[in-house]
Amino acid sequence: MPDRPRQGARAAFHGWRARRPFWGGLLLALGGGWILLTEKASLKVVMHVGMQGLAGYLLPTVMVILGLLILFNPSQRLFYSIIGILVSLGTWLTSNLGGFFIGLLLGATGSCLAFGWLPDQEPRVSRRSRRRQARAAAAARAVPEHAEGTTA
């Protein structure tokens, strides 16, 4: 009995994930989270240093928020992804070289994935499935021709 609700929840999550740029939003949020983790200065020091230190915390926080907005409001994904790539590139100067390049790359990749995501597409068919369908179609075409030749 416990297997049934889990399968229903898994199917519901899969359906929810399929209707939005899931990986783009997730990578953008993870990139912002990584950059926040690499910041070592406390908030007291940042406030004392000034705007440059504050931007080191502000830009990755905006990245996390944009990643979540892409996940939960995919209709505005183009705007969020453009702002996300600009903010990700801005962390190069403000946040330890974009979280030692890792957060910068995660944020840029996530923004590009969200920008390129197209809703309402048919699911992609794997190469293996396409080959299997082509073989089945070729076999179906070959069987009537062979059957006609034997009956005549």
QUIWO-V350983 format. One record per residue. N is the residue number from 1. RES is the residue in one small letter. BURIAL is # if it has 24 or more other C-alpha atoms within 12 Angstrom, else .. Layout:
# QUIWO-V350983
N&RES&BURIAL / N&RES&BURIAL
This chain:
# QUIWO-V350983
1&m&. / 2&p&. / 3&d&. / 4&r&. / 5&p&. / 6&r&. / 7&q&. / 8&g&. / 9&a&. / 10&r&. / 11&a&. / 12&a&. / 13&f&. / 14&h&. / 15&g&. / 16&w&. / 17&r&. / 18&a&. / 19&r&# / 20&r&# / 21&p&# / 22&f&# / 23&w&# / 24&g&# / 25&g&# / 26&l&# / 27&l&# / 28&l&# / 29&a&# / 30&l&# / 31&g&# / 32&g&# / 33&g&# / 34&w&# / 35&i&# / 36&l&# / 37&l&. / 38&t&# / 39&e&# / 40&k&. / 41&a&. / 42&s&. / 43&l&. / 44&k&. / 45&v&. / 46&v&. / 47&m&. / 48&h&. / 49&v&. / 50&g&. / 51&m&. / 52&q&. / 53&g&# / 54&l&# / 55&a&# / 56&g&# / 57&y&# / 58&l&# / 59&l&# / 60&p&# / 61&t&# / 62&v&# / 63&m&# / 64&v&# / 65&i&# / 66&l&# / 67&g&# / 68&l&# / 69&l&# / 70&i&# / 71&l&# / 72&f&. / 73&n&. / 74&p&# / 75&s&. / 76&q&# / 77&r&# / 78&l&# / 79&f&. / 80&y&# / 81&s&# / 82&i&# / 83&i&# / 84&g&# / 85&i&# / 86&l&# / 87&v&# / 88&s&# / 89&l&# / 90&g&# / 91&t&# / 92&w&# / 93&l&. / 94&t&# / 95&s&# / 96&n&# / 97&l&. / 98&g&# / 99&g&# / 100&f&. / 101&f&# / 102&i&# / 103&g&# / 104&l&# / 105&l&# / 106&l&# / 107&g&# / 108&a&# / 109&t&# / 110&g&# / 111&s&# / 112&c&# / 113&l&# / 114&a&# / 115&f&# / 116&g&. / 117&w&# / 118&l&. / 119&p&. / 120&d&. / 121&q&. / 122&e&. / 123&p&. / 124&r&. / 125&v&. / 126&s&. / 127&r&. / 128&r&. / 129&s&. / 130&r&. / 131&r&. / 132&r&. / 133&q&. / 134&a&. / 135&r&. / 136&a&. / 137&a&. / 138&a&. / 139&a&. / 140&a&. / 141&r&. / 142&a&. / 143&v&. / 144&p&. / 145&e&. / 146&h&. / 147&a&. / 148&e&. / 149&g&. / 150&t&. / 151&t&. / 152&a&.
